[in-house]
Each structure stands twice: as C-alpha cells, then as structure tokens.
Amino acid sequence: MSGKVFIALFSGINVGGNRIVKMAELRSFFEDLGFSAVSTYVQSGNAVFRSDKGDAAALTKRIEAAFEAKWGFHSRIMVRDFGWFERLVRENPYPEAAADHTKLHAYA
C-alpha cells in the first residue's frame, strides 16, 4: 500500500441520535475523495486512511468542505498523520496513567 497514514476525527456527528452519518457512507466518502485503505471505528466518526498528497492541514480543509457539501452541516475535523499519534504516545508526560484509558486524555 502506498501513501502516508492519516487519522480523521470528526466532531458532532452521531451524538444523541443527531447528525447521523453511517460509517459505510463515511468510508465511501473518503474513497470517493481518492483516499485508500479507509477504515472507520464503530459509529465514532473516526477514520483512518492513506493519502499520497497533502499534509494534515490541507487535508482537513479539503475533507471539511467536501463533508459539508455532502451532508449539509459543518463538522469540525481534526486530521493528523500517524507519526503525530506515535509522538503523542511516546511523549506522554503521565506514563503511570497510560494503563487506565479512562484516566488519560489528549488535547490538541
């Protein structure tokens, strides 16, 4: 597989039965944008994909605009490359909390 791995985190979809986006439709949306190896996680609005072009900032703008055009509402989207998440874990200032995922949170 080619391309850099990115993770897209959507805000404000599939919460409390509002702004429903089915994950199969979200996967197709990413594929239609030309991304590959797309996978999603339950109804979370989180997607992992590969892209040969762009950085996280450019991809965020592109995906947000296309998402709003398709679904008719704005969702804030955070796109980061896989290396960003690797650094986040490696540089965790609270390693003692890492074993309990309910106590460790990241803010970007």
N, CA, C and O atoms as CSV, one atom per row, in Angstrom:
chain,resi,resn,atom,element,x,y,z
A,1,MET,N,N,0.839,-1.183,0.000
A,1,MET,CA,C,0.000,0.000,0.000
A,1,MET,C,C,0.879,1.240,0.000
A,1,MET,O,O,1.910,1.297,0.670
A,2,SER,N,N,0.454,2.208,-0.753
A,2,SER,CA,C,1.228,3.444,-0.793
A,2,SER,C,C,0.481,4.554,-0.083
A,2,SER,O,O,-0.705,4.437,0.224
A,3,GLY,N,N,1.193,5.616,0.166
A,3,GLY,CA,C,0.592,6.771,0.817
A,3,GLY,C,C,0.861,6.792,2.296
A,3,GLY,O,O,1.124,5.767,2.925
A,4,LYS,N,N,0.788,7.972,2.827
A,4,LYS,CA,C,1.001,8.217,4.248
A,4,LYS,C,C,-0.309,7.948,5.003
A,4,LYS,O,O,-1.391,8.238,4.492
A,5,VAL,N,N,-0.209,7.401,6.201
A,5,VAL,CA,C,-1.393,7.109,7.009
A,5,VAL,C,C,-1.819,8.354,7.779
A,5,VAL,O,O,-1.003,9.017,8.420
A,6,PHE,N,N,-3.116,8.658,7.703
A,6,PHE,CA,C,-3.720,9.773,8.422
A,6,PHE,C,C,-4.915,9.276,9.220
A,6,PHE,O,O,-5.517,8.255,8.889
A,7,ILE,N,N,-5.245,9.999,10.258
A,7,ILE,CA,C,-6.432,9.723,11.072
A,7,ILE,C,C,-7.267,10.992,11.077
A,7,ILE,O,O,-6.753,12.081,11.331
A,8,ALA,N,N,-8.570,10.847,10.794
A,8,ALA,CA,C,-9.508,11.971,10.824
A,8,ALA,C,C,-10.480,11.748,11.968
A,8,ALA,O,O,-11.115,10.697,12.060
A,9,LEU,N,N,-10.593,12.738,12.836
A,9,LEU,CA,C,-11.507,12.677,13.977
A,9,LEU,C,C,-12.587,13.732,13.767
A,9,LEU,O,O,-12.300,14.928,13.724
A,10,PHE,N,N,-13.829,13.278,13.638
A,10,PHE,CA,C,-14.968,14.171,13.394
A,10,PHE,C,C,-15.612,14.553,14.714
A,10,PHE,O,O,-15.686,13.746,15.640
A,11,SER,N,N,-16.070,15.778,14.788
A,11,SER,CA,C,-16.752,16.272,15.978
A,11,SER,C,C,-18.219,16.525,15.650
A,11,SER,O,O,-18.545,17.078,14.599
A,12,GLY,N,N,-19.093,16.117,16.557
A,12,GLY,CA,C,-20.503,16.470,16.436
A,12,GLY,C,C,-21.328,15.628,15.496
A,12,GLY,O,O,-22.390,16.069,15.055
A,13,ILE,N,N,-20.875,14.425,15.172
A,13,ILE,CA,C,-21.720,13.532,14.387
A,13,ILE,C,C,-22.050,12.308,15.226
A,13,ILE,O,O,-21.269,11.892,16.082
A,14,ASN,N,N,-23.222,11.738,14.965
A,14,ASN,CA,C,-23.667,10.522,15.643
A,14,ASN,C,C,-23.705,10.666,17.162
A,14,ASN,O,O,-23.369,9.731,17.890
A,15,VAL,N,N,-24.115,11.843,17.634
A,15,VAL,CA,C,-24.208,12.100,19.072
A,15,VAL,C,C,-25.676,12.287,19.424
A,15,VAL,O,O,-26.343,13.167,18.881
A,16,GLY,N,N,-26.169,11.471,20.321
A,16,GLY,CA,C,-27.554,11.615,20.781
A,16,GLY,C,C,-28.582,11.455,19.678
A,16,GLY,O,O,-29.659,12.048,19.742
A,17,GLY,N,N,-28.264,10.664,18.673
A,17,GLY,CA,C,-29.200,10.443,17.579
A,17,GLY,C,C,-29.293,11.586,16.594
A,17,GLY,O,O,-30.197,11.611,15.758
A,18,ASN,N,N,-28.371,12.536,16.677
A,18,ASN,CA,C,-28.378,13.698,15.777
A,18,ASN,C,C,-27.217,13.627,14.793
A,18,ASN,O,O,-26.187,13.001,15.045
A,19,ARG,N,N,-27.426,14.293,13.666
A,19,ARG,CA,C,-26.384,14.373,12.634
A,19,ARG,C,C,-25.782,13.004,12.341
A,19,ARG,O,O,-24.568,12.810,12.413
A,20,ILE,N,N,-26.651,12.072,12.012
A,20,ILE,CA,C,-26.251,10.688,11.779
A,20,ILE,C,C,-25.498,10.551,10.456
A,20,ILE,O,O,-25.957,11.000,9.405
A,21,VAL,N,N,-24.343,9.924,10.541
A,21,VAL,CA,C,-23.547,9.582,9.368
A,21,VAL,C,C,-23.159,8.119,9.531
A,21,VAL,O,O,-22.420,7.762,10.449
A,22,LYS,N,N,-23.659,7.283,8.642
A,22,LYS,CA,C,-23.323,5.858,8.705
A,22,LYS,C,C,-21.863,5.667,8.299
A,22,LYS,O,O,-21.371,6.315,7.376
A,23,MET,N,N,-21.191,4.778,8.996
A,23,MET,CA,C,-19.767,4.589,8.760
A,23,MET,C,C,-19.491,4.031,7.367
A,23,MET,O,O,-18.462,4.355,6.774
A,24,ALA,N,N,-20.382,3.204,6.835
A,24,ALA,CA,C,-20.193,2.707,5.468
A,24,ALA,C,C,-20.223,3.877,4.482
A,24,ALA,O,O,-19.454,3.901,3.521
A,25,GLU,N,N,-21.113,4.846,4.721
A,25,GLU,CA,C,-21.178,6.030,3.864
A,25,GLU,C,C,-19.937,6.909,4.041
A,25,GLU,O,O,-19.451,7.502,3.077
A,26,LEU,N,N,-19.427,6.991,5.271
A,26,LEU,CA,C,-18.221,7.775,5.515
A,26,LEU,C,C,-17.018,7.138,4.820
A,26,LEU,O,O,-16.183,7.840,4.248
A,27,ARG,N,N,-16.930,5.799,4.870
A,27,ARG,CA,C,-15.840,5.113,4.152
A,27,ARG,C,C,-15.923,5.408,2.652
A,27,ARG,O,O,-14.913,5.723,2.023
A,28,SER,N,N,-17.118,5.308,2.087
A,28,SER,CA,C,-17.296,5.591,0.659
A,28,SER,C,C,-16.935,7.032,0.332
A,28,SER,O,O,-16.332,7.309,-0.705
A,29,PHE,N,N,-17.307,7.950,1.224
A,29,PHE,CA,C,-16.982,9.366,1.064
A,29,PHE,C,C,-15.468,9.548,0.927
A,29,PHE,O,O,-15.005,10.241,0.021
A,30,PHE,N,N,-14.696,8.925,1.825
A,30,PHE,CA,C,-13.235,9.031,1.768
A,30,PHE,C,C,-12.685,8.403,0.494
A,30,PHE,O,O,-11.771,8.948,-0.125
A,31,GLU,N,N,-13.234,7.263,0.101
A,31,GLU,CA,C,-12.789,6.607,-1.133
A,31,GLU,C,C,-13.099,7.470,-2.346
A,31,GLU,O,O,-12.286,7.560,-3.266
A,32,ASP,N,N,-14.280,8.114,-2.358
A,32,ASP,CA,C,-14.648,8.995,-3.466
A,32,ASP,C,C,-13.713,10.200,-3.563
A,32,ASP,O,O,-13.523,10.756,-4.645
A,33,LEU,N,N,-13.135,10.598,-2.439
A,33,LEU,CA,C,-12.155,11.695,-2.441
A,33,LEU,C,C,-10.776,11.237,-2.906
A,33,LEU,O,O,-9.855,12.045,-3.025
A,34,GLY,N,N,-10.637,9.933,-3.167
A,34,GLY,CA,C,-9.377,9.405,-3.686
A,34,GLY,C,C,-8.447,8.820,-2.651
A,34,GLY,O,O,-7.302,8.495,-2.964
A,35,PHE,N,N,-8.917,8.678,-1.418
A,35,PHE,CA,C,-8.086,8.090,-0.376
A,35,PHE,C,C,-8.180,6.570,-0.435
A,35,PHE,O,O,-9.154,6.023,-0.951
A,36,SER,N,N,-7.176,5.898,0.090
A,36,SER,CA,C,-7.153,4.431,0.053
A,36,SER,C,C,-7.063,3.856,1.456
A,36,SER,O,O,-6.836,4.575,2.429
A,37,ALA,N,N,-7.245,2.543,1.539
A,37,ALA,CA,C,-7.149,1.793,2.804
A,37,ALA,C,C,-7.973,2.464,3.901
A,37,ALA,O,O,-7.498,2.630,5.024
A,38,VAL,N,N,-9.193,2.844,3.577
A,38,VAL,CA,C,-10.058,3.568,4.511
A,38,VAL,C,C,-10.719,2.590,5.466
A,38,VAL,O,O,-11.267,1.570,5.047
A,39,SER,N,N,-10.663,2.909,6.752
A,39,SER,CA,C,-11.428,2.145,7.735
A,39,SER,C,C,-11.965,3.111,8.780
A,39,SER,O,O,-11.388,4.169,9.032
A,40,THR,N,N,-13.085,2.720,9.380
A,40,THR,CA,C,-13.733,3.543,10.393
A,40,THR,C,C,-13.898,2.716,11.654
A,40,THR,O,O,-13.728,1.497,11.642
A,41,TYR,N,N,-14.231,3.396,12.740
A,41,TYR,CA,C,-14.404,2.720,14.025
A,41,TYR,C,C,-15.825,2.948,14.513
A,41,TYR,O,O,-16.241,4.088,14.722
A,42,VAL,N,N,-16.558,1.879,14.692
A,42,VAL,CA,C,-17.966,1.883,15.109
A,42,VAL,C,C,-18.684,3.122,14.570
A,42,VAL,O,O,-18.457,3.484,13.416
A,43,GLN,N,N,-19.521,3.776,15.336
A,43,GLN,CA,C,-20.226,4.977,14.887
A,43,GLN,C,C,-19.534,6.238,15.401
A,43,GLN,O,O,-20.189,7.256,15.626
A,44,SER,N,N,-18.240,6.179,15.583
A,44,SER,CA,C,-17.489,7.250,16.226
A,44,SER,C,C,-17.252,8.465,15.339
A,44,SER,O,O,-17.087,9.577,15.841
A,45,GLY,N,N,-17.233,8.266,14.044
A,45,GLY,CA,C,-16.824,9.349,13.167
A,45,GLY,C,C,-15.320,9.447,13.047
A,45,GLY,O,O,-14.801,10.462,12.583
A,46,ASN,N,N,-14.619,8.419,13.452
A,46,ASN,CA,C,-13.169,8.378,13.305
A,46,ASN,C,C,-12.831,7.535,12.087
A,46,ASN,O,O,-13.421,6.476,11.874
A,47,ALA,N,N,-11.882,8.006,11.288
A,47,ALA,CA,C,-11.494,7.285,10.085
A,47,ALA,C,C,-9.980,7.284,9.952
A,47,ALA,O,O,-9.309,8.265,10.275
A,48,VAL,N,N,-9.463,6.174,9.474
A,48,VAL,CA,C,-8.044,6.025,9.163
A,48,VAL,C,C,-7.970,5.833,7.654
A,48,VAL,O,O,-8.767,5.094,7.078
A,49,PHE,N,N,-7.015,6.498,7.017
A,49,PHE,CA,C,-6.917,6.400,5.569
A,49,PHE,C,C,-5.496,6.694,5.117
A,49,PHE,O,O,-4.671,7.173,5.895
A,50,ARG,N,N,-5.224,6.407,3.874
A,50,ARG,CA,C,-3.926,6.708,3.276
A,50,ARG,C,C,-4.107,7.758,2.183
A,50,ARG,O,O,-5.098,7.764,1.453
A,51,SER,N,N,-3.115,8.645,2.096
A,51,SER,CA,C,-3.126,9.665,1.061
A,51,SER,C,C,-1.717,9.873,0.533
A,51,SER,O,O,-0.751,9.931,1.294
A,52,ASP,N,N,-1.620,9.985,-0.793
A,52,ASP,CA,C,-0.330,10.268,-1.435
A,52,ASP,C,C,-0.038,11.753,-1.472
A,52,ASP,O,O,1.107,12.162,-1.668
A,53,LYS,N,N,-1.086,12.575,-1.282
A,53,LYS,CA,C,-0.926,14.013,-1.434
A,53,LYS,C,C,-1.433,14.748,-0.210
A,53,LYS,O,O,-2.386,14.319,0.440
A,54,GLY,N,N,-0.781,15.864,0.097
A,54,GLY,CA,C,-1.266,16.767,1.132
A,54,GLY,C,C,-0.695,16.509,2.504
A,54,GLY,O,O,-0.181,15.434,2.815
A,55,ASP,N,N,-0.810,17.550,3.313
A,55,ASP,CA,C,-0.447,17.436,4.715
A,55,ASP,C,C,-1.735,17.495,5.526
A,55,ASP,O,O,-2.820,17.640,4.963
A,56,ALA,N,N,-1.619,17.384,6.833
A,56,ALA,CA,C,-2.794,17.332,7.698
A,56,ALA,C,C,-3.667,18.579,7.556
A,56,ALA,O,O,-4.893,18.470,7.512
A,57,ALA,N,N,-3.059,19.752,7.486
A,57,ALA,CA,C,-3.841,20.996,7.395
A,57,ALA,C,C,-4.617,21.068,6.078
A,57,ALA,O,O,-5.800,21.410,6.072
A,58,ALA,N,N,-3.967,20.754,4.988
A,58,ALA,CA,C,-4.631,20.793,3.680
A,58,ALA,C,C,-5.734,19.745,3.600
A,58,ALA,O,O,-6.811,20.009,3.067
A,59,LEU,N,N,-5.465,18.569,4.125
A,59,LEU,CA,C,-6.476,17.505,4.102
A,59,LEU,C,C,-7.675,17.874,4.963
A,59,LEU,O,O,-8.813,17.582,4.596
A,60,THR,N,N,-7.435,18.511,6.100
A,60,THR,CA,C,-8.539,18.934,6.963
A,60,THR,C,C,-9.477,19.855,6.205
A,60,THR,O,O,-10.690,19.642,6.205
A,61,LYS,N,N,-8.934,20.871,5.563
A,61,LYS,CA,C,-9.758,21.822,4.814
A,61,LYS,C,C,-10.534,21.130,3.707
A,61,LYS,O,O,-11.724,21.383,3.518
A,62,ARG,N,N,-9.861,20.266,2.987
A,62,ARG,CA,C,-10.500,19.556,1.868
A,62,ARG,C,C,-11.635,18.672,2.360
A,62,ARG,O,O,-12.729,18.692,1.795
A,63,ILE,N,N,-11.385,17.901,3.402
A,63,ILE,CA,C,-12.394,16.971,3.915
A,63,ILE,C,C,-13.557,17.738,4.528
A,63,ILE,O,O,-14.712,17.381,4.293
A,64,GLU,N,N,-13.284,18.789,5.313
A,64,GLU,CA,C,-14.366,19.574,5.919
A,64,GLU,C,C,-15.293,20.162,4.856
A,64,GLU,O,O,-16.515,20.088,4.993
A,65,ALA,N,N,-14.728,20.740,3.808
A,65,ALA,CA,C,-15.539,21.351,2.751
A,65,ALA,C,C,-16.373,20.300,2.025
A,65,ALA,O,O,-17.559,20.514,1.775
A,66,ALA,N,N,-15.762,19.171,1.687
A,66,ALA,CA,C,-16.486,18.111,0.981
A,66,ALA,C,C,-17.561,17.495,1.873
A,66,ALA,O,O,-18.646,17.157,1.400
A,67,PHE,N,N,-17.258,17.349,3.167
A,67,PHE,CA,C,-18.230,16.786,4.112
A,67,PHE,C,C,-19.460,17.685,4.209
A,67,PHE,O,O,-20.593,17.208,4.138
A,68,GLU,N,N,-19.231,18.989,4.372
A,68,GLU,CA,C,-20.351,19.922,4.498
A,68,GLU,C,C,-21.187,19.947,3.221
A,68,GLU,O,O,-22.413,20.029,3.284
A,69,ALA,N,N,-20.532,19.876,2.067
A,69,ALA,CA,C,-21.260,19.855,0.800
A,69,ALA,C,C,-22.116,18.593,0.678
A,69,ALA,O,O,-23.225,18.644,0.145
A,70,LYS,N,N,-21.608,17.472,1.167
A,70,LYS,CA,C,-22.345,16.196,1.040
A,70,LYS,C,C,-23.458,16.070,2.066
A,70,LYS,O,O,-24.579,15.703,1.713
A,71,TRP,N,N,-23.171,16.369,3.340
A,71,TRP,CA,C,-24.149,16.125,4.402
A,71,TRP,C,C,-24.940,17.367,4.821
A,71,TRP,O,O,-25.928,17.246,5.544
A,72,GLY,N,N,-24.530,18.534,4.387
A,72,GLY,CA,C,-25.301,19.740,4.646
A,72,GLY,C,C,-25.129,20.355,6.015
A,72,GLY,O,O,-25.914,21.221,6.402
A,73,PHE,N,N,-24.135,19.936,6.750
A,73,PHE,CA,C,-23.816,20.571,8.025
A,73,PHE,C,C,-22.311,20.517,8.250
A,73,PHE,O,O,-21.613,19.662,7.706
A,74,HIS,N,N,-21.834,21.443,9.060
A,74,HIS,CA,C,-20.400,21.536,9.341
A,74,HIS,C,C,-20.029,20.617,10.502
A,74,HIS,O,O,-20.728,20.555,11.514
A,75,SER,N,N,-18.949,19.926,10.339
A,75,SER,CA,C,-18.358,19.140,11.421
A,75,SER,C,C,-16.890,19.540,11.514
A,75,SER,O,O,-16.162,19.494,10.522
A,76,ARG,N,N,-16.459,19.934,12.717
A,76,ARG,CA,C,-15.026,20.206,12.888
A,76,ARG,C,C,-14.300,18.874,12.764
A,76,ARG,O,O,-14.704,17.871,13.353
A,77,ILE,N,N,-13.244,18.882,12.005
A,77,ILE,CA,C,-12.494,17.651,11.755
A,77,ILE,C,C,-11.030,17.915,12.074
A,77,ILE,O,O,-10.455,18.915,11.645
A,78,MET,N,N,-10.445,17.007,12.827
A,78,MET,CA,C,-9.014,17.084,13.109
A,78,MET,C,C,-8.344,15.954,12.340
A,78,MET,O,O,-8.676,14.786,12.543
A,79,VAL,N,N,-7.418,16.285,11.471
A,79,VAL,CA,C,-6.657,15.287,10.725
A,79,VAL,C,C,-5.218,15.368,11.199
A,79,VAL,O,O,-4.628,16.447,11.249
A,80,ARG,N,N,-4.666,14.232,11.541
A,80,ARG,CA,C,-3.268,14.147,11.943
A,80,ARG,C,C,-2.649,12.927,11.265
A,80,ARG,O,O,-3.333,11.940,10.994
A,81,ASP,N,N,-1.350,13.010,10.997
A,81,ASP,CA,C,-0.691,11.833,10.443
A,81,ASP,C,C,-0.350,10.866,11.568
A,81,ASP,O,O,-0.329,11.234,12.743
A,82,PHE,N,N,-0.084,9.632,11.187
A,82,PHE,CA,C,0.158,8.580,12.168
A,82,PHE,C,C,1.344,8.912,13.073
A,82,PHE,O,O,1.334,8.587,14.260
A,83,GLY,N,N,2.354,9.552,12.516
A,83,GLY,CA,C,3.527,9.944,13.305
A,83,GLY,C,C,3.177,10.874,14.451
A,83,GLY,O,O,3.799,10.811,15.511
A,84,TRP,N,N,2.181,11.744,14.251
A,84,TRP,CA,C,1.735,12.646,15.317
A,84,TRP,C,C,1.216,11.839,16.505
A,84,TRP,O,O,1.524,12.151,17.655
A,85,PHE,N,N,0.430,10.804,16.221
A,85,PHE,CA,C,-0.099,9.966,17.302
A,85,PHE,C,C,1.010,9.148,17.971
A,85,PHE,O,O,0.986,8.946,19.185
A,86,GLU,N,N,1.968,8.685,17.192
A,86,GLU,CA,C,3.103,7.971,17.777
A,86,GLU,C,C,3.866,8.866,18.748
A,86,GLU,O,O,4.231,8.429,19.839
A,87,ARG,N,N,4.110,10.128,18.353
A,87,ARG,CA,C,4.795,11.076,19.245
A,87,ARG,C,C,3.959,11.356,20.493
A,87,ARG,O,O,4.496,11.451,21.597
A,88,LEU,N,N,2.661,11.486,20.317
A,88,LEU,CA,C,1.765,11.741,21.440
A,88,LEU,C,C,1.904,10.647,22.496
A,88,LEU,O,O,1.985,10.937,23.690
A,89,VAL,N,N,1.930,9.403,22.058
A,89,VAL,CA,C,2.070,8.277,22.989
A,89,VAL,C,C,3.478,8.254,23.585
A,89,VAL,O,O,3.637,8.097,24.795
A,90,ARG,N,N,4.482,8.408,22.751
A,90,ARG,CA,C,5.878,8.347,23.211
A,90,ARG,C,C,6.209,9.454,24.206
A,90,ARG,O,O,6.956,9.227,25.158
A,91,GLU,N,N,5.665,10.641,23.997
A,91,GLU,CA,C,5.991,11.791,24.841
A,91,GLU,C,C,4.983,12.012,25.964
A,91,GLU,O,O,4.963,13.082,26.571
A,92,ASN,N,N,4.160,11.030,26.242
A,92,ASN,CA,C,3.165,11.118,27.314
A,92,ASN,C,C,3.840,11.491,28.636
A,92,ASN,O,O,4.691,10.743,29.118
A,93,PRO,N,N,3.477,12.629,29.232
A,93,PRO,CA,C,4.105,13.030,30.489
A,93,PRO,C,C,3.549,12.287,31.713
A,93,PRO,O,O,4.032,12.486,32.827
A,94,TYR,N,N,2.543,11.438,31.510
A,94,TYR,CA,C,1.921,10.692,32.610
A,94,TYR,C,C,1.890,9.199,32.295
A,94,TYR,O,O,0.810,8.623,32.165
A,95,PRO,N,N,3.041,8.571,32.172
A,95,PRO,CA,C,3.054,7.153,31.785
A,95,PRO,C,C,2.330,6.249,32.778
A,95,PRO,O,O,1.844,5.183,32.400
A,96,GLU,N,N,2.251,6.661,34.037
A,96,GLU,CA,C,1.567,5.827,35.038
A,96,GLU,C,C,0.059,5.760,34.769
A,96,GLU,O,O,-0.602,4.826,35.220
A,97,ALA,N,N,-0.481,6.717,34.055
A,97,ALA,CA,C,-1.917,6.731,33.746
A,97,ALA,C,C,-2.241,5.985,32.458
A,97,ALA,O,O,-3.414,5.742,32.174
A,98,ALA,N,N,-1.246,5.622,31.683
A,98,ALA,CA,C,-1.479,5.011,30.377
A,98,ALA,C,C,-2.199,3.677,30.460
A,98,ALA,O,O,-2.907,3.302,29.526
A,99,ALA,N,N,-2.033,2.962,31.547
A,99,ALA,CA,C,-2.678,1.656,31.673
A,99,ALA,C,C,-4.185,1.770,31.836
A,99,ALA,O,O,-4.904,0.819,31.530
A,100,ASP,N,N,-4.677,2.897,32.306
A,100,ASP,CA,C,-6.112,3.094,32.510
A,100,ASP,C,C,-6.609,4.139,31.516
A,100,ASP,O,O,-6.492,5.342,31.753
A,101,HIS,N,N,-7.163,3.668,30.403
A,101,HIS,CA,C,-7.578,4.576,29.338
A,101,HIS,C,C,-8.689,5.540,29.764
A,101,HIS,O,O,-8.952,6.513,29.059
A,102,THR,N,N,-9.336,5.295,30.887
A,102,THR,CA,C,-10.387,6.215,31.357
A,102,THR,C,C,-9.787,7.438,32.053
A,102,THR,O,O,-10.494,8.417,32.293
A,103,LYS,N,N,-8.516,7.395,32.372
A,103,LYS,CA,C,-7.871,8.494,33.098
A,103,LYS,C,C,-6.889,9.298,32.255
A,103,LYS,O,O,-6.395,10.334,32.699
A,104,LEU,N,N,-6.606,8.833,31.058
A,104,LEU,CA,C,-5.624,9.500,30.221
A,104,LEU,C,C,-6.321,10.086,28.993
A,104,LEU,O,O,-6.971,9.365,28.235
A,105,HIS,N,N,-6.182,11.378,28.809
A,105,HIS,CA,C,-6.799,12.067,27.685
A,105,HIS,C,C,-5.748,12.947,27.013
A,105,HIS,O,O,-4.791,13.394,27.647
A,106,ALA,N,N,-5.941,13.182,25.745
A,106,ALA,CA,C,-5.051,14.063,24.999
A,106,ALA,C,C,-5.856,15.226,24.479
A,106,ALA,O,O,-7.028,15.078,24.133
A,107,TYR,N,N,-5.228,16.384,24.422
A,107,TYR,CA,C,-5.865,17.576,23.905
A,107,TYR,C,C,-4.961,18.178,22.835
A,107,TYR,O,O,-3.760,18.360,23.039
A,108,ALA,N,N,-5.560,18.477,21.706
A,108,ALA,CA,C,-4.743,19.047,20.617
A,108,ALA,C,C,-5.279,20.392,20.226
A,108,ALA,O,O,-4.735,21.037,19.330
